[in-house]
């Protein structure tokens, strides 16, 4: 019975968050805590784990190209500058 409730909860929250245009975690975490009695820590972890498949599948097609480009050292100067800015936490815009 609980698995049916979880399935219905996921469908309702997914549809509602899609219609409203917000992240589903805003709705699913409180729903898991109050309706199913899950701890807040576990509810937040469940919400993050639910994102692994869709987000990971969007990044997978870029992995072979990224490794091939890394081996061939084909990154442009623009990529290097923006990467240095991200890694060092450089304040202000990156100058190209």
Secondary structure as UniProt FT lines:
FT   HELIX           2..20
FT   HELIX           25..36
FT   HELIX           40..72
FT   HELIX           77..88
//
